[in-house]
């Protein structure tokens, strides 16, 4: 069956759920269009240039730059995805909304793939 992963930020106690963005959770499946959240979250620059993200008034552009982040697998012995879902904030829906991307669960509640801890 395989191992599923979530993108986790331990510094800010936040995570991005692949299923909340109608994506898939195996590590190779993260290497798809859903991975475009990474440059958005990890951007670090003091200036804006051509082809850059609009940063004015944006909460999530560069929000995770410099933080302790990882793709956390459900079989990991050091961390539990269930604990992450309970203790960390799911930023998937507001992140996708800010990016102007389709957020499939934004209008009718949390993703049903986990504990429903959507922001």
N, C-alpha and C positions, 0 to 999 in steps of 0.2 A: 504494500500500500504506500509506503513512503512516509517521510517526516515532513511536517508542516512548520512554517516559519512565520514570525511576525517581526516587523521592524520596530525595535525598542530603543528608547532613549532613557538611560538610567539617570542621567543628570537631571532632567526635567520631569522624570516619572511620567512619560507619555509613550504612546505607541501608535503605529499605523497598522490597521487590520486589512489584510488583502481582500477578505471576503466583503468588507464594507464598501469596497470600491469595485465590487463585482469582478474581482481578480481571483487568482489562484495562489496557494500558499507554499508549494514546494520551492526549494531554493532556485532551481532552474526556471521555474515559472515566474519568479520575481524578475528575471532577466527579460522582461517584456515591457510593453508600454506603461504598466503600473509602476515601473521603476523610475519614471520621470519625476516622481515626488522627491527623489534624492537630490538632484541639482537644485531644486527649489528650496528644500530644507537646509542644505549644506552650503549654499552660496556664501562666500566671504569676500567682500570687497568694500572699500570705503567710497568708491565712486561707481557711477552707472555709465555703461558704454553701449554702443550699437549692438543689437541682438540680445541685450540683457533683459532681465525681468524688471517690470515697473515695481519699484520698492516703496514709493510714497504711500503711506497709510496701510501697508500690508503687514499683517501679524506674523506670517509664517516664512517669508523670504529670509533665508539665513538663520532661521529660528534655532536650528540644531548645530550650527557651525561651531566646531571646537568641543562639542559635547561627547560624552561616552555613549556611543550607539553601537548596536549590533543587530544582525539577523539572528533571532533567538529561535532555536529548534525545540519542538515539543519533547524531544527525548533528552534534552540537556539535564544533567544532574545538579547543576549549580543554581538554576533558576526554573521556576514553574510558570508556564504560560497562563495557567488559571490564576495564580497569584498576581501576575502582571495585570491581567484583565480586571481583577478586583481592586488593586492598589494604585494603578496608573491610569491616566486619562487617555481615552481614545480620541485622537485629534483628526481622524480620517475625514469625516464629513465636513467640518469647517475648513480643513486644508483643501479638499477638492473644490469646495465652494469658492474659496479665495483664488484658486488657480483657474477658475472658470471651467472646470471639468465636470462631467456628469457625475453626480453623487446619487447613486440609485436608492439609497435609504434615507435621504435628507427629508423627504416629504412625508414619510409614513412610519417613522420610528427606527429603532436600532436594528442593526444586522442580526439575524437569528443564528449566526454561526458561532456565537460565543455568549458570554453572560449578559449581553445587551448593555454594555457600559459605554455606549456612544456618547460623545460630548453633547 
